[in-house]
Amino acid sequence: MSRILTYISRGILLNAKPLRCVVSHQQLFSTTPHESSHTDQPAEFYDIIIAGGGMVGTTLACSLGKNPRLADRKILLLEAASGFKQPAIGQSSYSNRVSAISKGTHRLMKTIGAWPHIEASRVKPVLKMQVWDACSDALITFNYDDMSENISWIVENDVLLGSVYRQLDGVDTVKIRYSSKVEECHLIRDGAAASTVRLANGERLSCELLIGADGYNSLVRKTMAVDNFTLSYNQMGVVATLKLGPGTANNVTAWQRFLPTGPIALLPLSDDTSSLVWSTDVAEAKRLLQLDEQSFVAAVNEAFNKIYPRKGIIDEVTKNITSLISSSTGQRLEPAPVVESVVEKSRAAFPLGLGHTSTYVGHGVCLVGDAAHRVHPLAGQGVNLGFGDVQCLTDTLAEANYSGLGLNNLSQLVRYEQERLKHNVPVLLTTHGLQQLYTTDFAPIVGLRSVGLTITNALPPLKKFLMNYAMS
Ligand SMILES: Cc1cc2nc3c(=O)[nH]c(=O)nc-3n(C[C@H](O)[C@H](O)[C@H](O)COP(=O)(O)OP(=O)(O)OC[C@H]3O[C@@H](n4cnc5c(N)ncnc54)[C@H](O)[C@@H]3O)c2cc1C
């Protein structure tokens, strides 16, 4: 943890250097943007090129393309995959890749006009949440008074992406190209007049600003040659679509139990369907994928209900705290739903890791989403951080363009970076801290975390603050 803190604070200090702000727009564009020093062939020019058309890159293209202050700018989105097929809602079963999205993301989707499409497709509001410790009686529950507000929404990634694509229809300033893997980037600082990318087919394209939205293995970030902290949790997130047993007609609760091997979460998709995200060590994840369907369902139900060895003293202390500062809120909710079956072929597993780059921006280049930061899914924050980047970068570039500063004015880009560091770093550290704190059954640690969770649960203002911060 201290290594991460040192690393990240070093990043913030480096980023605060005023030196980077003194490079003027004229210096960056000493020759015309259409020229490139890497070859005699002029490259096709765009104002902005976004490398990577995942959820974050596509939403960024839409958000920039729809901003009136950027209406005079040409944007190109390059995606390596061969295309995107709109999900056939109604005929198809739920996708196994879903995201819990925050209020900030909800606002962004509304701003770009994608929310009505999401609502018309499939989305499930979460009204309650229970997080509990398998090694003690400690738990925390979240909900707004009288369920008056949603805590978050569970959306299939393809539904979100498809809804954003629909909004891109008719945005003339944005062009999308599939099967367009960026193989090489040249940044302005390499002596070029503009940032240039070379695609797998040999084609070259240049731009005033290159944005890396190309995921945690980002080529754009590698080309920037900045420090990038990475850590593998040696865990995988096993996902699946699950059918629930009778008695769960009002499925509006997100459940997460911290097992000594990692958290298991059940996220509501419909009245009788939920999505599983089970983080566990690699060998166990592989075993879970191999199990026949019945054994897999039994393993999931066991994980939510198994009684682990307890230390009586810890349960005694948490019971006393609860009775001392008990409140009417924070009571244990009804038991987690019983899983009846797993949807055929819905099981898959993804590696889990932590990543953070010391620098999000450079001359003619910047990073968004997992290309800049990667977190464990236990707090459902990964793509929400990316969407926060989208909102902030859109505002920054719109302001810069409107005031005639240009799209790669470094002082403006540094403002984007500093704004996002303030939000992303605390979330990253908290998520990593929770991951470390809960991946052990060592009694003193179990005792400390149980007391902390119990106190937090018994203090509604503190809980509300945490809920608002995490899902804002
Ligand atoms: C099991 C699991 C559960 C999760 N649950 C949640 C959740 O509930 N809430 C939440 O907020 N987050 C969640 N996350 C995190 C979330 O999925 C990621 O943060 C998010 O997908 C990152 O989006 P992105 O667009 O930045 O990157 P990516 O999804 O990695 O997209 C990158 C895109 O760039 C393309 N690309 C890559 N290289 C190139 C190249 N050279 N040229 C052109 N294109 C390229 C790729 O094809 C891809 O389409 C979860 C993650 C996992 C693993």
Ligand as a Chemical Component Dictionary entry (heavy atoms), coordinates in Angstrom:
data_LIG
# 
_chem_comp.id                   LIG 
_chem_comp.type                 NON-POLYMER 
_chem_comp.pdbx_formal_charge   0 
_chem_comp.three_letter_code    LIG 
# 
loop_
_chem_comp_atom.comp_id 
_chem_comp_atom.atom_id 
_chem_comp_atom.alt_atom_id 
_chem_comp_atom.type_symbol 
_chem_comp_atom.charge 
_chem_comp_atom.model_Cartn_x 
_chem_comp_atom.model_Cartn_y 
_chem_comp_atom.model_Cartn_z 
_chem_comp_atom.pdbx_ordinal 
LIG C1  C1  C 0 -15.575 -8.931 -13.950 1  
LIG C2  C2  C 0 -15.617 -7.428 -14.085 2  
LIG C3  C3  C 0 -16.716 -6.729 -13.597 3  
LIG C4  C4  C 0 -16.764 -5.320 -13.685 4  
LIG N1  N1  N 0 -17.825 -4.656 -13.164 5  
LIG C5  C5  C 0 -17.855 -3.292 -13.199 6  
LIG C6  C6  C 0 -18.953 -2.554 -12.638 7  
LIG O1  O1  O 0 -19.918 -3.121 -12.110 8  
LIG N2  N2  N 0 -18.912 -1.182 -12.691 9  
LIG C7  C7  C 0 -17.860 -0.521 -13.240 10 
LIG O2  O2  O 0 -17.847 0.721  -13.222 11 
LIG N3  N3  N 0 -16.819 -1.187 -13.801 12 
LIG C8  C8  C 0 -16.783 -2.548 -13.790 13 
LIG N4  N4  N 0 -15.728 -3.232 -14.348 14 
LIG C9  C9  C 0 -14.647 -2.475 -15.010 15 
LIG C10 C10 C 0 -15.035 -2.123 -16.454 16 
LIG O3  O3  O 0 -15.431 -3.267 -17.167 17 
LIG C11 C11 C 0 -13.841 -1.450 -17.145 18 
LIG O4  O4  O 0 -13.405 -0.372 -16.352 19 
LIG C12 C12 C 0 -14.252 -0.923 -18.533 20 
LIG O5  O5  O 0 -14.624 -1.977 -19.384 21 
LIG C13 C13 C 0 -13.102 -0.136 -19.166 22 
LIG O6  O6  O 0 -13.573 0.421  -20.375 23 
LIG P1  P1  P 0 -12.563 1.069  -21.432 24 
LIG O7  O7  O 0 -13.408 1.474  -22.587 25 
LIG O8  O8  O 0 -11.699 2.062  -20.759 26 
LIG O9  O9  O 0 -11.582 -0.122 -21.839 27 
LIG P2  P2  P 0 -11.905 -1.473 -22.596 28 
LIG O10 O10 O 0 -13.241 -2.008 -22.227 29 
LIG O11 O11 O 0 -10.730 -2.363 -22.354 30 
LIG O12 O12 O 0 -11.982 -1.065 -24.131 31 
LIG C14 C14 C 0 -10.828 -0.799 -24.878 32 
LIG C15 C15 C 0 -11.184 -0.886 -26.347 33 
LIG O13 O13 O 0 -10.050 -0.503 -27.117 34 
LIG C16 C16 C 0 -9.873  -1.421 -28.181 35 
LIG N5  N5  N 0 -8.430  -1.410 -28.485 36 
LIG C17 C17 C 0 -7.420  -1.868 -27.699 37 
LIG N6  N6  N 0 -6.241  -1.650 -28.297 38 
LIG C18 C18 C 0 -6.501  -1.041 -29.480 39 
LIG C19 C19 C 0 -5.692  -0.569 -30.530 40 
LIG N7  N7  N 0 -4.359  -0.694 -30.507 41 
LIG N8  N8  N 0 -6.306  -0.001 -31.599 42 
LIG C20 C20 C 0 -7.654  0.138  -31.672 43 
LIG N9  N9  N 0 -8.478  -0.313 -30.677 44 
LIG C21 C21 C 0 -7.908  -0.881 -29.603 45 
LIG C22 C22 C 0 -10.382 -2.750 -27.667 46 
LIG O14 O14 O 0 -10.761 -3.597 -28.721 47 
LIG C23 C23 C 0 -11.552 -2.285 -26.802 48 
LIG O15 O15 O 0 -12.741 -2.228 -27.551 49 
LIG C24 C24 C 0 -15.671 -4.629 -14.269 50 
LIG C25 C25 C 0 -14.569 -5.331 -14.772 51 
LIG C26 C26 C 0 -14.539 -6.713 -14.688 52 
LIG C27 C27 C 0 -13.336 -7.471 -15.225 53 
# 
loop_
_chem_comp_bond.comp_id 
_chem_comp_bond.atom_id_1 
_chem_comp_bond.atom_id_2 
_chem_comp_bond.value_order 
_chem_comp_bond.pdbx_ordinal 
LIG C1  C2  SING 1  
LIG C2  C3  SING 2  
LIG C2  C26 DOUB 3  
LIG C3  C4  DOUB 4  
LIG C4  N1  SING 5  
LIG C4  C24 SING 6  
LIG N1  C5  DOUB 7  
LIG C5  C6  SING 8  
LIG C5  C8  SING 9  
LIG C6  O1  DOUB 10 
LIG C6  N2  SING 11 
LIG N2  C7  SING 12 
LIG C7  O2  DOUB 13 
LIG C7  N3  SING 14 
LIG N3  C8  DOUB 15 
LIG C8  N4  SING 16 
LIG N4  C9  SING 17 
LIG N4  C24 SING 18 
LIG C9  C10 SING 19 
LIG C10 O3  SING 20 
LIG C10 C11 SING 21 
LIG C11 O4  SING 22 
LIG C11 C12 SING 23 
LIG C12 O5  SING 24 
LIG C12 C13 SING 25 
LIG C13 O6  SING 26 
LIG O6  P1  SING 27 
LIG P1  O7  DOUB 28 
LIG P1  O8  SING 29 
LIG P1  O9  SING 30 
LIG O9  P2  SING 31 
LIG P2  O10 DOUB 32 
LIG P2  O11 SING 33 
LIG P2  O12 SING 34 
LIG O12 C14 SING 35 
LIG C14 C15 SING 36 
LIG C15 O13 SING 37 
LIG C15 C23 SING 38 
LIG O13 C16 SING 39 
LIG C16 N5  SING 40 
LIG C16 C22 SING 41 
LIG N5  C17 SING 42 
LIG N5  C21 SING 43 
LIG C17 N6  DOUB 44 
LIG N6  C18 SING 45 
LIG C18 C19 SING 46 
LIG C18 C21 DOUB 47 
LIG C19 N7  SING 48 
LIG C19 N8  DOUB 49 
LIG N8  C20 SING 50 
LIG C20 N9  DOUB 51 
LIG N9  C21 SING 52 
LIG C22 O14 SING 53 
LIG C22 C23 SING 54 
LIG C23 O15 SING 55 
LIG C24 C25 DOUB 56 
LIG C25 C26 SING 57 
LIG C26 C27 SING 58 
# 
